[in-house]
Structures are given as C-alpha cells and as structure tokens.
Amino acid sequence: MKSNTSILTLTLATIGAATAGFVLGALLGRYILQLFSMIWSLLDRKDHSDEERLRFELLLQ
C-alpha cells in the first residue's frame, strides 16, 4: 500500500510540475525570447561593426 501511495504522489507531483512549467513558459516566453534576442544582438554586434567599418573604408576610397 505504501508503494502505491508513493507512486501516486510522484505521478501527481510530476504532472503538477509540468503544468506549472507550461503556464510559466506561456506567460514569460515572450519576455525570455526578447531577452535572448537582445543578448544575441549585443554579441553579434561585434561582427557587424567590422563589416560596417570595411564598407565605410571602401566608400571613402
């Protein structure tokens, strides 16, 4: 009887955690995506600045 109770508790806890994760992901997903987009643009900016500098130098010639 004790093993059935622990299995039921574990199953319900897993379902509850998955539901809570889904709800938080649905509510905060847009903001997390914007945060990752901002971080990516900051990290990717270095490559673009080199390309822009090269373009500017070519325009000056």
N, C-alpha and C positions, 0 to 999 in steps of 0.2 A: 504494500500500500504506500509506503514511503517513497519508493522509486517512481510510482505513477504520479505522485504529487510533485516531486522534483522535476519530472519531465514536463508536466503541465505548466509549472511555474517557469521553467526555462523557455518553453514554447511561447507563453504569453509575454514574457519579457522580451523575447526576440521580435515578436510581432509589434509590441509597443515601441521598441527602439527603432524599428524600420519605419513605422508610421510617423514617429516624431522626426526622424531624419528626413523623410519625404516632405513633411509640412515645412520644416525649417529650410530645406533646399528650395522649395517652391516660393517661400516668402523672401528669402535672401539671395536667390540665384541671380537675379538681375544685378544686384549690387556687387556680388562677387565677380560676375562677368565684367562689370565696368572696372573694378579694381584690377583684375588681371589685364584688362585691355590697357589701362593707364601704365601699369608696370611694364608691359611689353613695349609700349610706345617709348617709354623712357630708356629701356635697354636697347631698343632698335634704333634709337635716335643717333647714336654714335656712327653707325654705318652710313646713315643718310647725310650726316654733316660732311663726311669725307667726299661723298659723291657730289654734294652741292658745292663744296669748295673747288672740286675739279671742274665742274660746269662753269663756275664763276671765272676761274682762271682761263678756261677755254674761250669764254665770251670776251674776256679782256684782250685776248690775242687777236 
